[in-house]
């Protein structure tokens, strides 16, 4: 009993001493560790956590194919992602494809791609022997030779297809309606009357009326009003195979000899604007060269180096 009172007295003494020194208002009552905030959120002591060795989106992050996050694109621009380019050709950037295949995977006569020579090229480009290839299927066709100015009705002599700076070529996978590749000229539209071309041939032939006035002869032209009237109703590049017998013999002869492809070439092949700037190149295939989707198209020079490539 005496021991109990002893301990009660000790606790009472301690309690009175605590009250005398300030009790619950003493600063020691709140002297506990604090978690850190972030600078700028208030006062007090802060415990700093370790920082990550990099920052997302910062300049210290490098992606594959780049240097310190900067683009490594060169001129000309690299092909689309996922397209293996191969060994670059010296013609890269000087000769390019349209990066679109019209009629891809369909009738080879409708499958067409455009090739262009940059106007900044310093020399003409010989395309014969170059290759168009599908990286996906391995299908490939070599660009053939062609006739710069074909003649109708004969087997034409051919030579390498050479494009000057700024010129282009429509490359068609199928066979040529006239038997081979050719350069467009101001008379070429006559071929379109009897054969189907894709794309269509330009109808820029000299008008029938201008041909009549320049070739018929002054002594006949002004007097042959029936011939003048008949010719004025003809379309450009329209050949007349069987003239009406009601026309004069001189008019019928003019129509048969002058208003057709060969007659036009004979009359205009020395004109400064006779030759066009576009070739029609036919690869002679009976099946499509490319797939309709998920394709990689590549143009290779004679040494097998990549000139251009794209995917779709």
Phi and psi in degrees as GROMACS dihedral restraints (atoms count N, CA, C in turn):
[ dihedral_restraints ]
;  ai    aj    ak    al  type     phi  dphi    fc
    3     4     5     6     1   -64.7    20    10
    4     5     6     7     1   -35.1    20    10
    6     7     8     9     1   -64.1    20    10
    7     8     9    10     1   -41.2    20    10
    9    10    11    12     1   -61.0    20    10
   10    11    12    13     1   -46.6    20    10
   12    13    14    15     1   -63.2    20    10
   13    14    15    16     1   -29.9    20    10
   15    16    17    18     1   -64.6    20    10
   16    17    18    19     1   -47.1    20    10
   18    19    20    21     1   -68.1    20    10
   19    20    21    22     1   -37.2    20    10
   21    22    23    24     1   -62.1    20    10
   22    23    24    25     1   -38.7    20    10
   24    25    26    27     1   -66.1    20    10
   25    26    27    28     1   -38.5    20    10
   27    28    29    30     1   -63.3    20    10
   28    29    30    31     1   -45.8    20    10
   30    31    32    33     1   -63.5    20    10
   31    32    33    34     1   -37.6    20    10
   33    34    35    36     1   -65.0    20    10
   34    35    36    37     1   -39.3    20    10
   36    37    38    39     1   -65.0    20    10
   37    38    39    40     1   -44.3    20    10
   39    40    41    42     1   -63.0    20    10
   40    41    42    43     1   -41.6    20    10
   42    43    44    45     1   -61.4    20    10
   43    44    45    46     1   -45.6    20    10
   45    46    47    48     1   -63.8    20    10
   46    47    48    49     1   -38.4    20    10
   48    49    50    51     1   -64.2    20    10
   49    50    51    52     1   -38.4    20    10
   51    52    53    54     1   -64.7    20    10
   52    53    54    55     1   -42.4    20    10
   54    55    56    57     1   -64.0    20    10
   55    56    57    58     1   -38.0    20    10
   57    58    59    60     1   -68.1    20    10
   58    59    60    61     1   -27.6    20    10
   60    61    62    63     1   -93.0    20    10
   61    62    63    64     1     6.7    20    10
   63    64    65    66     1   120.9    20    10
   64    65    66    67     1   -15.8    20    10
   66    67    68    69     1    58.3    20    10
   67    68    69    70     1  -135.9    20    10
   69    70    71    72     1   -68.1    20    10
   70    71    72    73     1   -13.7    20    10
   72    73    74    75     1   -87.0    20    10
   73    74    75    76     1    -0.2    20    10
   75    76    77    78     1   -70.5    20    10
   76    77    78    79     1   138.0    20    10
   78    79    80    81     1   -57.5    20    10
   79    80    81    82     1   -26.3    20    10
   81    82    83    84     1   -63.8    20    10
   82    83    84    85     1   -21.8    20    10
   84    85    86    87     1   -64.4    20    10
   85    86    87    88     1   -23.4    20    10
   87    88    89    90     1  -114.2    20    10
   88    89    90    91     1    13.4    20    10
   90    91    92    93     1   -83.1    20    10
   91    92    93    94     1    79.7    20    10
   93    94    95    96     1  -128.7    20    10
   94    95    96    97     1   156.2    20    10
   96    97    98    99     1   -61.8    20    10
   97    98    99   100     1   147.0    20    10
   99   100   101   102     1  -121.0    20    10
  100   101   102   103     1   141.9    20    10
  102   103   104   105     1   -76.7    20    10
  103   104   105   106     1   147.2    20    10
  105   106   107   108     1   -76.0    20    10
  106   107   108   109     1   147.7    20    10
  108   109   110   111     1   -97.0    20    10
  109   110   111   112     1  -159.5    20    10
  111   112   113   114     1  -109.9    20    10
  112   113   114   115     1   148.3    20    10
  114   115   116   117     1   -53.0    20    10
  115   116   117   118     1   135.2    20    10
  117   118   119   120     1    96.7    20    10
  118   119   120   121     1    -5.7    20    10
  120   121   122   123     1   -99.4    20    10
  121   122   123   124     1    -5.4    20    10
  123   124   125   126     1   157.7    20    10
  124   125   126   127     1   179.6    20    10
  126   127   128   129     1   -95.3    20    10
  127   128   129   130     1   170.2    20    10
  129   130   131   132     1   121.4    20    10
  130   131   132   133     1  -176.7    20    10
  132   133   134   135     1   -88.2    20    10
  133   134   135   136     1   146.0    20    10
  135   136   137   138     1  -128.2    20    10
  136   137   138   139     1   140.3    20    10
  138   139   140   141     1  -100.6    20    10
  139   140   141   142     1   114.9    20    10
  141   142   143   144     1   -88.5    20    10
  142   143   144   145     1   128.6    20    10
  144   145   146   147     1   -82.7    20    10
  145   146   147   148     1   152.4    20    10
  147   148   149   150     1   -65.3    20    10
  148   149   150   151     1   141.8    20    10
  150   151   152   153     1   -84.9    20    10
  151   152   153   154     1   153.9    20    10
  153   154   155   156     1   -68.3    20    10
  154   155   156   157     1   150.0    20    10
  156   157   158   159     1   -73.2    20    10
  157   158   159   160     1    -3.1    20    10
  159   160   161   162     1  -147.5    20    10
  160   161   162   163     1   163.9    20    10
  162   163   164   165     1  -119.0    20    10
  163   164   165   166     1   136.9    20    10
  165   166   167   168     1   -67.7    20    10
  166   167   168   169     1   127.1    20    10
  168   169   170   171     1    83.3    20    10
  169   170   171   172     1    -1.3    20    10
  171   172   173   174     1   -80.7    20    10
  172   173   174   175     1   175.1    20    10
  174   175   176   177     1   -74.3    20    10
  175   176   177   178     1    -8.3    20    10
  177   178   179   180     1   -85.3    20    10
  178   179   180   181     1    -1.0    20    10
  180   181   182   183     1   -98.1    20    10
  181   182   183   184     1   125.7    20    10
  183   184   185   186     1  -115.7    20    10
  184   185   186   187     1   133.8    20    10
  186   187   188   189     1   -96.7    20    10
  187   188   189   190     1   155.0    20    10
  189   190   191   192     1   -58.6    20    10
  190   191   192   193     1   136.9    20    10
  192   193   194   195     1    85.3    20    10
  193   194   195   196     1     7.5    20    10
  195   196   197   198     1  -132.1    20    10
  196   197   198   199     1   167.9    20    10
  198   199   200   201     1  -121.0    20    10
  199   200   201   202     1   109.0    20    10
  201   202   203   204     1    56.3    20    10
  202   203   204   205     1    35.9    20    10
  204   205   206   207     1    80.6    20    10
  205   206   207   208     1    -3.7    20    10
  207   208   209   210     1   -89.5    20    10
  208   209   210   211     1   151.2    20    10
  210   211   212   213     1   -67.5    20    10
  211   212   213   214     1   143.1    20    10
  213   214   215   216     1  -110.2    20    10
  214   215   216   217     1    18.4    20    10
  216   217   218   219     1   -60.3    20    10
  217   218   219   220     1   138.1    20    10
  219   220   221   222     1  -118.0    20    10
  220   221   222   223     1   166.4    20    10
  222   223   224   225     1   -93.9    20    10
  223   224   225   226     1   126.8    20    10
  225   226   227   228     1   -74.3    20    10
  226   227   228   229     1   168.0    20    10
  228   229   230   231     1   -62.0    20    10
  229   230   231   232     1   149.4    20    10
  231   232   233   234     1   -68.8    20    10
  232   233   234   235     1   157.4    20    10
  234   235   236   237     1   -66.4    20    10
  235   236   237   238     1   171.1    20    10
  237   238   239   240     1   -60.6    20    10
  238   239   240   241     1   153.0    20    10
  240   241   242   243     1   -53.8    20    10
  241   242   243   244     1   138.2    20    10
  243   244   245   246     1    89.7    20    10
  244   245   246   247     1    -2.9    20    10
  246   247   248   249     1   -98.9    20    10
  247   248   249   250     1   108.2    20    10
  249   250   251   252     1   -67.8    20    10
  250   251   252   253     1   124.1    20    10
  252   253   254   255     1   -87.6    20    10
  253   254   255   256     1   -28.7    20    10
  255   256   257   258     1    80.2    20    10
  256   257   258   259     1  -171.3    20    10
  258   259   260   261     1   -71.0    20    10
  259   260   261   262     1   118.9    20    10
  261   262   263   264     1   -65.4    20    10
  262   263   264   265     1   140.3    20    10
  264   265   266   267     1   -85.7    20    10
  265   266   267   268     1   151.9    20    10
  267   268   269   270     1   -60.3    20    10
  268   269   270   271     1   -18.5    20    10
  270   271   272   273     1   -86.8    20    10
  271   272   273   274     1    -2.1    20    10
  273   274   275   276     1   -59.4    20    10
  274   275   276   277     1   128.8    20    10
  276   277   278   279     1    89.7    20    10
  277   278   279   280     1   -20.2    20    10
  279   280   281   282     1   -96.8    20    10
  280   281   282   283     1   -31.6    20    10
  282   283   284   285     1  -122.5    20    10
  283   284   285   286     1   132.4    20    10
  285   286   287   288     1  -142.5    20    10
  286   287   288   289     1   156.6    20    10
  288   289   290   291     1   -93.9    20    10
  289   290   291   292     1   163.6    20    10
  291   292   293   294     1   -74.1    20    10
  292   293   294   295     1    -9.1    20    10
  294   295   296   297     1    59.4    20    10
  295   296   297   298     1    28.8    20    10
  297   298   299   300     1  -153.4    20    10
  298   299   300   301     1   129.4    20    10
  300   301   302   303     1  -106.7    20    10
  301   302   303   304     1   110.8    20    10
  303   304   305   306     1   -73.6    20    10
  304   305   306   307     1   130.6    20    10
  306   307   308   309     1    68.4    20    10
  307   308   309   310     1    27.4    20    10
  309   310   311   312     1   -57.0    20    10
  310   311   312   313     1   132.2    20    10
  312   313   314   315     1    78.6    20    10
  313   314   315   316     1     4.2    20    10
  315   316   317   318     1  -105.6    20    10
  316   317   318   319     1  -149.2    20    10
  318   319   320   321     1   -56.5    20    10
  319   320   321   322     1   124.7    20    10
  321   322   323   324     1   -57.8    20    10
  322   323   324   325     1   -23.8    20    10
  324   325   326   327     1   -70.8    20    10
  325   326   327   328     1   -18.2    20    10
  327   328   329   330     1  -103.2    20    10
  328   329   330   331     1   -10.8    20    10
  330   331   332   333     1   -82.6    20    10
  331   332   333   334     1   116.6    20    10
  333   334   335   336     1  -144.7    20    10
  334   335   336   337     1   143.0    20    10
  336   337   338   339     1  -137.3    20    10
  337   338   339   340     1   147.3    20    10
  339   340   341   342     1  -103.6    20    10
  340   341   342   343     1   135.5    20    10
  342   343   344   345     1  -115.3    20    10
  343   344   345   346     1   138.6    20    10
  345   346   347   348     1  -132.8    20    10
  346   347   348   349     1   145.7    20    10
  348   349   350   351     1  -102.5    20    10
  349   350   351   352     1   125.4    20    10
  351   352   353   354     1   -59.5    20    10
  352   353   354   355     1   139.8    20    10
  354   355   356   357     1   -65.2    20    10
  355   356   357   358     1   -15.6    20    10
  357   358   359   360     1   -85.2    20    10
  358   359   360   361     1    -4.9    20    10
  360   361   362   363     1   -60.8    20    10
  361   362   363   364     1   141.6    20    10
  363   364   365   366     1   -88.0    20    10
  364   365   366   367     1   -17.4    20    10
  366   367   368   369     1  -139.7    20    10
  367   368   369   370     1   161.1    20    10
  369   370   371   372     1   -63.0    20    10
  370   371   372   373     1   159.2    20    10
  372   373   374   375     1  -120.1    20    10
  373   374   375   376     1   123.3    20    10
  375   376   377   378     1   -87.4    20    10
  376   377   378   379     1   111.6    20    10
  378   379   380   381     1   -90.0    20    10
  379   380   381   382     1   -20.9    20    10
  381   382   383   384     1   -61.5    20    10
  382   383   384   385     1   129.4    20    10
  384   385   386   387     1    98.7    20    10
  385   386   387   388     1   -11.6    20    10
  387   388   389   390     1   -74.1    20    10
  388   389   390   391     1   164.2    20    10
  390   391   392   393     1  -128.9    20    10
  391   392   393   394     1   135.8    20    10
  393   394   395   396     1  -101.9    20    10
  394   395   396   397     1   130.7    20    10
  396   397   398   399     1  -139.8    20    10
  397   398   399   400     1   146.5    20    10
  399   400   401   402     1   -93.9    20    10
  400   401   402   403     1   117.6    20    10
  402   403   404   405     1   -69.5    20    10
  403   404   405   406     1   -20.4    20    10
  405   406   407   408     1   -81.0    20    10
  406   407   408   409     1   -49.8    20    10
  408   409   410   411     1   -98.2    20    10
  409   410   411   412     1   -19.0    20    10
  411   412   413   414     1    85.5    20    10
  412   413   414   415     1    -2.1    20    10
  414   415   416   417     1   -61.1    20    10
  415   416   417   418     1   138.6    20    10
  417   418   419   420     1  -150.8    20    10
  418   419   420   421     1   148.0    20    10
  420   421   422   423     1  -140.2    20    10
  421   422   423   424     1   139.4    20    10
  423   424   425   426     1   -90.8    20    10
  424   425   426   427     1   136.9    20    10
  426   427   428   429     1   -69.2    20    10
  427   428   429   430     1   124.0    20    10
  429   430   431   432     1   -85.2    20    10
  430   431   432   433     1  -172.8    20    10
  432   433   434   435     1   -85.9    20    10
  433   434   435   436     1   172.2    20    10
  435   436   437   438     1  -153.9    20    10
  436   437   438   439     1   173.8    20    10
  438   439   440   441     1  -103.8    20    10
  439   440   441   442     1   119.3    20    10
  441   442   443   444     1   -61.9    20    10
  442   443   444   445     1   -45.9    20    10
  444   445   446   447     1  -127.7    20    10
  445   446   447   448     1    93.5    20    10
  447   448   449   450     1   -70.4    20    10
  448   449   450   451     1   156.0    20    10
  450   451   452   453     1  -114.5    20    10
  451   452   453   454     1   134.0    20    10
  453   454   455   456     1   -74.4    20    10
  454   455   456   457     1   138.2    20    10
  456   457   458   459     1    90.9    20    10
  457   458   459   460     1     1.7    20    10
  459   460   461   462     1  -134.2    20    10
  460   461   462   463     1   168.7    20    10
  462   463   464   465     1   -85.4    20    10
  463   464   465   466     1   117.1    20    10
  465   466   467   468     1   -84.1    20    10
  466   467   468   469     1   142.6    20    10
  468   469   470   471     1   -69.8    20    10
  469   470   471   472     1   144.5    20    10
  471   472   473   474     1  -121.6    20    10
  472   473   474   475     1   160.7    20    10
  474   475   476   477     1  -148.8    20    10
  475   476   477   478     1   173.5    20    10
  477   478   479   480     1   -58.9    20    10
  478   479   480   481     1   145.3    20    10
  480   481   482   483     1   -86.8    20    10
  481   482   483   484     1   114.9    20    10
  483   484   485   486     1  -118.2    20    10
  484   485   486   487     1   125.5    20    10
  486   487   488   489     1  -106.2    20    10
  487   488   489   490     1   134.0    20    10
  489   490   491   492     1   -81.6    20    10
  490   491   492   493     1   159.8    20    10
  492   493   494   495     1   -52.8    20    10
  493   494   495   496     1   132.1    20    10
  495   496   497   498     1    90.4    20    10
  496   497   498   499     1    -7.8    20    10
  498   499   500   501     1   -92.1    20    10
  499   500   501   502     1   166.9    20    10
  501   502   503   504     1  -141.4    20    10
  502   503   504   505     1   172.4    20    10
  504   505   506   507     1  -143.4    20    10
  505   506   507   508     1   134.1    20    10
  507   508   509   510     1   -91.1    20    10
  508   509   510   511     1   115.4    20    10
  510   511   512   513     1  -100.7    20    10
  511   512   513   514     1   117.2    20    10
  513   514   515   516     1  -107.9    20    10
  514   515   516   517     1   133.7    20    10
  516   517   518   519     1   -67.9    20    10
  517   518   519   520     1   -31.4    20    10
  519   520   521   522     1   -82.1    20    10
  520   521   522   523     1  -162.9    20    10
  522   523   524   525     1   -90.5    20    10
  523   524   525   526     1   151.7    20    10
  525   526   527   528     1   -75.8    20    10
  526   527   528   529     1   134.9    20    10
  528   529   530   531     1   -62.8    20    10
  529   530   531   532     1   -21.0    20    10
  531   532   533   534     1  -112.2    20    10
  532   533   534   535     1    10.8    20    10
  534   535   536   537     1    98.8    20    10
  535   536   537   538     1    -5.2    20    10
  537   538   539   540     1  -174.7    20    10
  538   539   540   541     1   176.3    20    10
  540   541   542   543     1   -78.7    20    10
  541   542   543   544     1   152.4    20    10
  543   544   545   546     1  -156.1    20    10
  544   545   546   547     1   163.5    20    10
  546   547   548   549     1   -96.1    20    10
  547   548   549   550     1   137.7    20    10
  549   550   551   552     1   -67.9    20    10
  550   551   552   553     1   148.2    20    10
  552   553   554   555     1  -144.8    20    10
  553   554   555   556     1   178.2    20    10
  555   556   557   558     1   -71.6    20    10
  556   557   558   559     1    -6.5    20    10
  558   559   560   561     1  -107.6    20    10
  559   560   561   562     1    -6.3    20    10
  561   562   563   564     1   -62.6    20    10
  562   563   564   565     1   -22.3    20    10
  564   565   566   567     1   -62.0    20    10
  565   566   567   568     1   -20.6    20    10
  567   568   569   570     1   -62.0    20    10
  568   569   570   571     1   -30.2    20    10
  570   571   572   573     1   -65.3    20    10
  571   572   573   574     1   -26.8    20    10
  573   574   575   576     1   -72.5    20    10
  574   575   576   577     1   -11.3    20    10
  576   577   578   579     1   -72.1    20    10
  577   578   579   580     1   -30.4    20    10
  579   580   581   582     1  -118.1    20    10
  580   581   582   583     1   -13.4    20    10
  582   583   584   585     1  -125.4    20    10
  583   584   585   586     1   155.2    20    10
  585   586   587   588     1   -96.4    20    10
  586   587   588   589     1   125.1    20    10
  588   589   590   591     1  -118.3    20    10
  589   590   591   592     1   141.8    20    10
  591   592   593   594     1  -134.1    20    10
  592   593   594   595     1   117.6    20    10
  594   595   596   597     1   -65.1    20    10
  595   596   597   598     1   164.1    20    10
  597   598   599   600     1   -62.4    20    10
  598   599   600   601     1   148.5    20    10
  600   601   602   603     1   -74.0    20    10
  601   602   603   604     1   147.1    20    10
  603   604   605   606     1   -68.4    20    10
  604   605   606   607     1   137.3    20    10
  606   607   608   609     1   -99.6    20    10
  607   608   609   610     1    68.1    20    10
  609   610   611   612     1  -112.9    20    10
  610   611   612   613     1    26.4    20    10
  612   613   614   615     1   -63.8    20    10
  613   614   615   616     1   153.7    20    10
  615   616   617   618     1   -58.3    20    10
  616   617   618   619     1   143.8    20    10
  618   619   620   621     1   -65.5    20    10
  619   620   621   622     1   151.9    20    10
  621   622   623   624     1   -61.6    20    10
  622   623   624   625     1   -36.7    20    10
  624   625   626   627     1   -65.9    20    10
  625   626   627   628     1   -40.8    20    10
  627   628   629   630     1   -68.4    20    10
  628   629   630   631     1   -33.7    20    10
  630   631   632   633     1   -66.2    20    10
  631   632   633   634     1   -41.6    20    10
  633   634   635   636     1   -63.6    20    10
  634   635   636   637     1   -45.6    20    10
  636   637   638   639     1   -67.5    20    10
  637   638   639   640     1   -29.7    20    10
  639   640   641   642     1   -90.1    20    10
  640   641   642   643     1   -22.0    20    10
  642   643   644   645     1  -114.9    20    10
  643   644   645   646     1   -17.9    20    10
  645   646   647   648     1   -74.2    20    10
  646   647   648   649     1   -29.8    20    10
  648   649   650   651     1   101.9    20    10
  649   650   651   652     1   135.5    20    10
  651   652   653   654     1   -61.7    20    10
  652   653   654   655     1   -34.1    20    10
  654   655   656   657     1   -70.7    20    10
  655   656   657   658     1   -22.9    20    10
  657   658   659   660     1  -103.2    20    10
  658   659   660   661     1   -34.5    20    10
  660   661   662   663     1   -58.0    20    10
  661   662   663   664     1   -53.6    20    10
  663   664   665   666     1   -69.5    20    10
  664   665   666   667     1   -22.9    20    10
  666   667   668   669     1   -88.7    20    10
  667   668   669   670     1   -23.3    20    10
  669   670   671   672     1   -93.2    20    10
  670   671   672   673     1    71.8    20    10
  672   673   674   675     1   -64.5    20    10
  673   674   675   676     1   -33.0    20    10
  675   676   677   678     1   -62.8    20    10
  676   677   678   679     1   -39.0    20    10
  678   679   680   681     1   -68.4    20    10
  679   680   681   682     1   -41.2    20    10
  681   682   683   684     1   -61.5    20    10
  682   683   684   685     1   -44.4    20    10
  684   685   686   687     1   -64.7    20    10
  685   686   687   688     1   -42.7    20    10
  687   688   689   690     1   -63.8    20    10
  688   689   690   691     1   -45.9    20    10
  690   691   692   693     1   -66.2    20    10
  691   692   693   694     1   -34.0    20    10
  693   694   695   696     1   -65.1    20    10
  694   695   696   697     1   -17.7    20    10
  696   697   698   699     1   -95.8    20    10
  697   698   699   700     1    -0.5    20    10
  699   700   701   702     1   -83.5    20    10
  700   701   702   703     1   147.5    20    10
  702   703   704   705     1   -84.4    20    10
  703   704   705   706     1   162.9    20    10
  705   706   707   708     1   -62.2    20    10
  706   707   708   709     1   141.6    20    10
  708   709   710   711     1    63.4    20    10
  709   710   711   712     1    27.0    20    10
  711   712   713   714     1  -103.0    20    10
  712   713   714   715     1   113.4    20    10
  714   715   716   717     1   -85.0    20    10
  715   716   717   718     1   146.5    20    10
  717   718   719   720     1  -112.5    20    10
  718   719   720   721     1   107.9    20    10
  720   721   722   723     1   -85.3    20    10
  721   722   723   724     1   -35.7    20    10
  723   724   725   726     1  -130.7    20    10
  724   725   726   727     1    88.5    20    10
  726   727   728   729     1   -64.4    20    10
  727   728   729   730     1   151.2    20    10
  729   730   731   732     1   -59.3    20    10
  730   731   732   733     1   137.3    20    10
  732   733   734   735     1   -70.5    20    10
  733   734   735   736     1   -12.8    20    10
  735   736   737   738     1   -74.7    20    10
  736   737   738   739     1   -15.0    20    10
  738   739   740   741     1   -79.9    20    10
  739   740   741   742     1   159.2    20    10
  741   742   743   744     1   -65.0    20    10
  742   743   744   745     1   157.2    20    10
  744   745   746   747     1   -60.9    20    10
  745   746   747   748     1   -38.3    20    10
  747   748   749   750     1   -64.6    20    10
  748   749   750   751     1   -38.8    20    10
  750   751   752   753     1   -68.0    20    10
  751   752   753   754     1   -44.5    20    10
  753   754   755   756     1   -60.9    20    10
  754   755   756   757     1   -41.4    20    10
  756   757   758   759     1   -63.5    20    10
  757   758   759   760     1   -42.6    20    10
  759   760   761   762     1   -60.3    20    10
  760   761   762   763     1   -46.7    20    10
  762   763   764   765     1   -60.0    20    10
  763   764   765   766     1   -42.5    20    10
  765   766   767   768     1   -73.0    20    10
  766   767   768   769     1   -36.9    20    10
  768   769   770   771     1   -87.2    20    10
  769   770   771   772     1   -35.4    20    10
  771   772   773   774     1   -97.6    20    10
  772   773   774   775     1   -38.4    20    10
  774   775   776   777     1   -92.3    20    10
  775   776   777   778     1    68.5    20    10
  777   778   779   780     1  -161.2    20    10
  778   779   780   781     1   174.8    20    10
  780   781   782   783     1   -61.8    20    10
  781   782   783   784     1   -53.4    20    10
  783   784   785   786     1   -61.9    20    10
  784   785   786   787     1   -39.7    20    10
  786   787   788   789     1   -64.9    20    10
  787   788   789   790     1   -38.7    20    10
  789   790   791   792     1   -65.6    20    10
  790   791   792   793     1   -44.0    20    10
  792   793   794   795     1   -61.4    20    10
  793   794   795   796     1   -44.5    20    10
  795   796   797   798     1   -59.2    20    10
  796   797   798   799     1   -36.0    20    10
  798   799   800   801     1   -81.9    20    10
  799   800   801   802     1   -25.1    20    10
  801   802   803   804     1  -126.6    20    10
  802   803   804   805     1     3.6    20    10
  804   805   806   807     1   -64.5    20    10
  805   806   807   808     1   -17.2    20    10
  807   808   809   810     1   -97.9    20    10
  808   809   810   811     1     3.3    20    10
  810   811   812   813     1   -67.8    20    10
  811   812   813   814     1   145.3    20    10
  813   814   815   816     1   -64.1    20    10
  814   815   816   817     1   -26.3    20    10
  816   817   818   819     1  -104.8    20    10
  817   818   819   820     1    20.1    20    10
  819   820   821   822     1   -66.0    20    10
  820   821   822   823     1   -50.6    20    10
  822   823   824   825     1   -79.7    20    10
  823   824   825   826     1   138.1    20    10
  825   826   827   828     1   -88.1    20    10
  826   827   828   829     1  -179.1    20    10
  828   829   830   831     1  -104.3    20    10
  829   830   831   832     1    10.7    20    10
  831   832   833   834     1  -127.6    20    10
  832   833   834   835     1   134.6    20    10
  834   835   836   837     1   -97.7    20    10
  835   836   837   838     1   151.8    20    10
  837   838   839   840     1  -109.1    20    10
  838   839   840   841     1   110.1    20    10
  840   841   842   843     1  -107.2    20    10
  841   842   843   844     1   126.5    20    10
  843   844   845   846     1  -113.1    20    10
  844   845   846   847     1   127.2    20    10
  846   847   848   849     1   -85.7    20    10
  847   848   849   850     1   -11.7    20    10
  849   850   851   852     1    74.8    20    10
  850   851   852   853     1    23.2    20    10
  852   853   854   855     1   -84.6    20    10
  853   854   855   856     1   151.8    20    10
  855   856   857   858     1  -103.8    20    10
  856   857   858   859     1    -6.4    20    10
  858   859   860   861     1  -129.8    20    10
  859   860   861   862     1   157.9    20    10
  861   862   863   864     1   -61.3    20    10
  862   863   864   865     1   148.4    20    10
  864   865   866   867     1   -83.9    20    10
  865   866   867   868     1   -34.3    20    10
  867   868   869   870     1  -118.5    20    10
  868   869   870   871     1   160.8    20    10
  870   871   872   873     1   -83.4    20    10
  871   872   873   874     1   159.5    20    10
  873   874   875   876     1   -73.8    20    10
  874   875   876   877     1   -29.3    20    10
  876   877   878   879     1  -141.1    20    10
  877   878   879   880     1   165.6    20    10
  879   880   881   882     1    50.9    20    10
  880   881   882   883     1    58.6    20    10
  882   883   884   885     1  -124.0    20    10
  883   884   885   886     1   152.7    20    10
  885   886   887   888     1  -125.3    20    10
  886   887   888   889     1   116.4    20    10
  888   889   890   891     1  -100.6    20    10
  889   890   891   892     1   134.2    20    10
  891   892   893   894     1  -134.9    20    10
  892   893   894   895     1   138.6    20    10
  894   895   896   897     1  -110.6    20    10
  895   896   897   898     1   124.2    20    10
  897   898   899   900     1  -116.6    20    10
  898   899   900   901     1   142.8    20    10
  900   901   902   903     1   -80.9    20    10
  901   902   903   904     1  -174.0    20    10
  903   904   905   906     1   -63.7    20    10
  904   905   906   907     1   -25.4    20    10
  906   907   908   909     1   -91.4    20    10
  907   908   909   910     1     6.6    20    10
  909   910   911   912     1    80.1    20    10
  910   911   912   913     1    13.5    20    10
  912   913   914   915     1   -89.1    20    10
  913   914   915   916     1   148.1    20    10
  915   916   917   918     1   -78.8    20    10
  916   917   918   919     1   122.4    20    10
  918   919   920   921     1   -90.8    20    10
  919   920   921   922     1   -44.1    20    10
  921   922   923   924     1  -156.6    20    10
  922   923   924   925     1   155.1    20    10
  924   925   926   927     1  -156.4    20    10
  925   926   927   928     1   146.4    20    10
  927   928   929   930     1  -156.2    20    10
  928   929   930   931     1   165.8    20    10
  930   931   932   933     1  -127.4    20    10
  931   932   933   934     1   159.1    20    10
